[in-house]
């Protein structure tokens, strides 16, 4: 669910998941793994800040 939300927000902004991972210096494929696992709070916060949204939005609570 988190992955799909990130993908939707990023797509609406014209940003690819690959670009997010590259800009945040995450390993390639890390965000897609969040489809089956939970990201660390710090990594989720980095992605939220990068996309200009709250972590709550990415968690589906906002």
DSSP file (Angstrom, degrees, kcal/mol; ACC not computed):
  #  RESIDUE AA STRUCTURE BP1 BP2  ACC     N-H-->O    O-->H-N    N-H-->O    O-->H-N    TCO  KAPPA ALPHA  PHI   PSI    X-CA   Y-CA   Z-CA
    1    1 A X     >        0   0    0      0, 0.0     4,-2.3     0, 0.0     5,-0.2   0.000 360.0 360.0 360.0 -44.5    0.0    0.0    0.0
    2    2 A X  H  >  +     0   0    0     32,-0.4     4,-2.7     1,-0.2     5,-0.2   0.928 360.0  51.3 -60.9 -43.6    2.8    2.4    0.9
    3    3 A X  H  > S+     0   0    0     31,-0.5     4,-2.9     1,-0.2    -1,-0.2   0.931 109.6  49.2 -59.4 -46.1    4.5    1.7   -2.4
    4    4 A X  H  > S+     0   0    0      1,-0.2     4,-2.5     2,-0.2    -1,-0.2   0.887 111.4  49.4 -62.8 -38.9    1.4    2.3   -4.4
    5    5 A X  H  X S+     0   0    0     -4,-2.3     4,-2.6    53,-0.2     5,-0.2   0.933 112.3  47.4 -65.4 -45.6    0.8    5.6   -2.6
    6    6 A X  H  X S+     0   0    0     -4,-2.7     4,-2.8     1,-0.2     5,-0.2   0.927 112.7  49.9 -60.0 -44.8    4.3    6.8   -3.2
    7    7 A X  H  X S+     0   0    0     -4,-2.9     4,-2.7    -5,-0.2    -2,-0.2   0.911 111.5  48.2 -61.7 -43.1    4.1    5.7   -6.9
    8    8 A X  H  X S+     0   0    0     -4,-2.5     4,-2.2     2,-0.2    -2,-0.2   0.932 114.1  45.3 -63.3 -46.8    0.8    7.6   -7.3
    9    9 A X  H  X S+     0   0    0     -4,-2.6     4,-1.0     2,-0.2    -2,-0.2   0.928 115.6  47.4 -63.2 -45.1    2.1   10.8   -5.7
   10   10 A X  H ><>S+     0   0    0     -4,-2.8     5,-3.0    -5,-0.2     3,-0.6   0.919 110.9  50.9 -63.2 -44.6    5.4   10.6   -7.7
   11   11 A X  H ><5S+     0   0    0     -4,-2.7     3,-1.4     1,-0.3    -1,-0.2   0.898 106.4  54.9 -61.0 -41.3    3.6   10.0  -11.0
   12   12 A X  H 3<5S+     0   0    0     -4,-2.2    -1,-0.3     1,-0.3    -2,-0.2   0.769 111.8  45.3 -62.8 -24.9    1.3   13.0  -10.4
   13   13 A X  T <<5S-     0   0    0     -4,-1.0    -1,-0.3    -3,-0.6    -2,-0.2   0.391 118.2-112.2 -97.8   1.5    4.5   15.1  -10.0
   14   14 A X  T < 5S+     0   0    0     -3,-1.4     2,-0.4    -4,-0.4    -3,-0.2   0.792  74.3 132.4  74.2  28.3    6.2   13.6  -13.0
   15   15 A X      < -     0   0    0     -5,-3.0    -1,-0.3    -6,-0.1     2,-0.2  -0.922  48.2-139.0-115.8 136.6    8.8   11.8  -10.9
   16   16 A X     >  -     0   0    0     -2,-0.4     4,-2.0     1,-0.1     5,-0.1  -0.573  20.9-121.9 -89.6 156.9    9.9    8.2  -11.3
   17   17 A X  H  > S+     0   0    0      1,-0.2     4,-2.6     2,-0.2     5,-0.2   0.895 116.3  57.0 -60.3 -39.9   10.6    5.8   -8.4
   18   18 A X  H  > S+     0   0    0      1,-0.2     4,-2.6     2,-0.2    -1,-0.2   0.910 105.1  50.7 -57.1 -43.5   14.0    5.4   -9.9
   19   19 A X  H  > S+     0   0    0      2,-0.2     4,-3.0     1,-0.2     5,-0.3   0.905 109.6  50.1 -63.6 -42.4   14.6    9.2   -9.7
   20   20 A X  H  X S+     0   0    0     -4,-2.0     4,-2.5     2,-0.2     6,-0.2   0.955 112.6  46.8 -60.2 -49.6   13.6    9.2   -6.0
   21   21 A X  H  <>S+     0   0    0     -4,-2.6     5,-2.8     1,-0.2     4,-0.4   0.909 115.1  46.5 -59.8 -42.9   15.9    6.4   -5.2
   22   22 A X  H ><5S+     0   0    0     -4,-2.6     3,-0.9     3,-0.2    -2,-0.2   0.940 114.1  46.4 -65.7 -47.8   18.8    7.9   -7.1
   23   23 A X  H 3<5S+     0   0    0     -4,-3.0    -2,-0.2     1,-0.3    -1,-0.2   0.846 117.1  43.5 -65.7 -34.2   18.3   11.4   -5.6
   24   24 A X  T 3<5S-     0   0    0     -4,-2.5    -1,-0.3    -5,-0.3    -2,-0.2   0.418 111.3-121.3 -90.8   1.9   17.9   10.1   -2.0
   25   25 A X  T < 5 +     0   0    0     -3,-0.9     2,-0.2    -4,-0.4    -3,-0.2   0.858  58.3 154.2  59.4  38.7   20.9    7.7   -2.6
   26   26 A X      < -     0   0    0     -5,-2.8    -1,-0.2    -6,-0.2     3,-0.1  -0.641  53.8 -93.2 -87.5 152.7   18.7    4.6   -1.8
   27   27 A X    >   -     0   0    0     -2,-0.2     3,-2.1     1,-0.1     4,-0.3  -0.381  54.1 -90.0 -61.6 145.7   19.7    1.3   -3.3
   28   28 A X  T 3  S+     0   0    0      1,-0.3    -1,-0.1     2,-0.1   -10,-0.1  -0.372 113.8  17.8 -58.6 128.8   18.0    0.5   -6.6
   29   29 A X  T 3> S+     0   0    0     -2,-0.1     4,-1.2    -3,-0.1    -1,-0.3   0.378  86.7 120.1  91.7  -3.3   14.7   -1.3   -5.9
   30   30 A X  H X> S+     0   0    0     -3,-2.1     3,-0.6     1,-0.2     4,-0.6   0.937  74.9  47.5 -60.4 -48.1   14.4   -0.3   -2.3
   31   31 A X  H >4 S+     0   0    0     -4,-0.3     3,-1.4     1,-0.3    -1,-0.2   0.887 107.5  55.8 -64.9 -38.2   11.1    1.5   -2.6
   32   32 A X  H >4 S+     0   0    0      1,-0.3     3,-1.5     2,-0.2    -1,-0.3   0.803  98.4  63.5 -64.9 -25.9    9.5   -1.2   -4.6
   33   33 A X  H XX S+     0   0    0     -4,-1.2     3,-1.9    -3,-0.6     4,-0.9   0.722  85.1  75.5 -67.5 -19.9   10.3   -3.6   -1.8
   34   34 A X  T << S+     0   0    0     -3,-1.4   -31,-0.5    -4,-0.6   -32,-0.4   0.559  76.0  77.7 -70.4  -5.8    8.0   -1.6    0.4
   35   35 A X  T <4 S+     0   0    0     -3,-1.5    -1,-0.3     1,-0.2    -2,-0.2   0.780 111.9  22.3 -67.6 -26.5    5.2   -3.3   -1.4
   36   36 A X  T <4 S+     0   0    0     -3,-1.9     2,-0.3    -4,-0.2    -2,-0.2   0.433 129.3  38.1-120.9  -4.1    5.8   -6.3    0.8
   37   37 A X  S  < S-     0   0    0     -4,-0.9     2,-0.5     0, 0.0    -1,-0.0  -0.884  81.6-102.4-141.1 172.0    7.6   -4.8    3.8
   38   38 A X        -     0   0    0     -2,-0.3     3,-0.1    -3,-0.1    -3,-0.1  -0.849  34.2-130.6-101.4 130.1    7.5   -1.7    5.9
   39   39 A X        -     0   0    0     -2,-0.5     2,-0.1    -5,-0.1    -8,-0.0  -0.321  31.6 -95.3 -72.3 159.5   10.1    1.1    5.4
   40   40 A X     >  -     0   0    0      1,-0.1     4,-2.4    -2,-0.0     5,-0.2  -0.390  33.9-115.6 -67.2 155.0   12.0    2.6    8.3
   41   41 A X  H  > S+     0   0    0      1,-0.2     4,-2.3     2,-0.2     5,-0.1   0.882 115.5  52.4 -60.3 -38.7   10.5    5.8    9.7
   42   42 A X  H  > S+     0   0    0      2,-0.2     4,-1.9     1,-0.2    -1,-0.2   0.906 110.5  46.0 -68.1 -40.5   13.6    7.7    8.6
   43   43 A X  H  > S+     0   0    0      2,-0.2     4,-2.1     1,-0.2    -2,-0.2   0.896 112.6  50.5 -68.7 -38.5   13.4    6.5    5.0
   44   44 A X  H  X S+     0   0    0     -4,-2.4     4,-2.5     1,-0.2    -2,-0.2   0.907 110.0  50.9 -63.8 -40.5    9.7    7.1    4.8
   45   45 A X  H  X S+     0   0    0     -4,-2.3     4,-2.5    -5,-0.2    -1,-0.2   0.877 108.1  52.7 -64.2 -38.0   10.3   10.7    6.1
   46   46 A X  H  X S+     0   0    0     -4,-1.9     4,-2.4     2,-0.2    -1,-0.2   0.919 111.3  45.9 -63.2 -43.6   12.9   11.3    3.5
   47   47 A X  H  X S+     0   0    0     -4,-2.1     4,-2.3     2,-0.2    -2,-0.2   0.917 112.3  51.0 -66.3 -43.0   10.6   10.2    0.7
   48   48 A X  H  X>S+     0   0    0     -4,-2.5     5,-2.5     1,-0.2     4,-1.0   0.933 112.1  46.5 -59.9 -46.5    7.7   12.3    2.1
   49   49 A X  H ><5S+     0   0    0     -4,-2.5     3,-0.6     1,-0.2    -1,-0.2   0.918 111.0  52.7 -62.0 -43.4   10.0   15.4    2.3
   50   50 A X  H 3<5S+     0   0    0     -4,-2.4    -1,-0.2     1,-0.2    -2,-0.2   0.891 115.0  41.0 -58.6 -41.6   11.3   14.8   -1.2
   51   51 A X  H 3<5S-     0   0    0     -4,-2.3    -1,-0.2    -5,-0.1    -2,-0.2   0.542 111.9-119.9 -86.6  -7.5    7.7   14.6   -2.6
   52   52 A X  T <<5S+     0   0    0     -4,-1.0     2,-0.3    -3,-0.6    -3,-0.2   0.831  75.1 110.4  73.2  32.4    6.5   17.5   -0.4
   53   53 A X  S   <S-     0   0    0     -5,-2.5    -1,-0.3    -6,-0.2     2,-0.2  -0.804  70.4 -96.1-129.0 171.8    3.9   15.5    1.4
   54   54 A X     >  -     0   0    0     -2,-0.3     4,-1.5     1,-0.1     5,-0.1  -0.500  26.8-121.2 -85.3 158.4    3.4   14.2    5.0
   55   55 A X  H  > S+     0   0    0      1,-0.2     4,-1.9     2,-0.2     6,-0.2   0.843 114.9  62.1 -64.6 -31.2    4.3   10.8    6.1
   56   56 A X  H  >>S+     0   0    0      1,-0.2     5,-3.2     2,-0.2     6,-0.8   0.894 100.6  52.0 -61.1 -39.4    0.7   10.4    7.1
   57   57 A X  H >45S+     0   0    0      5,-0.3     3,-1.1     4,-0.3    -1,-0.2   0.923 109.8  48.7 -62.5 -43.1   -0.3   10.9    3.4
   58   58 A X  H 3<5S+     0   0    0     -4,-1.5    -1,-0.2     1,-0.3   -53,-0.2   0.809 110.4  51.6 -67.5 -28.3    2.1    8.2    2.4
   59   59 A X  H 3<5S-     0   0    0     -4,-1.9    -1,-0.3    -5,-0.1    -2,-0.2   0.522 119.8-111.6 -83.7  -5.3    0.7    5.9    5.1
   60   60 A X  T <<5S+     0   0    0     -3,-1.1    -3,-0.2    -4,-0.5    -2,-0.1   0.625  91.9 108.0  86.1  13.8   -2.8    6.5    3.8
   61   61 A X      <       0   0    0     -5,-3.2    -4,-0.3    -6,-0.2    -5,-0.1   0.360 360.0 360.0-103.0   4.3   -3.8    8.5    6.9
   62   62 A X              0   0    0     -6,-0.8    -5,-0.3    -5,-0.2    -1,-0.1   0.433 360.0 360.0-147.4 360.0   -3.9   11.9    5.4
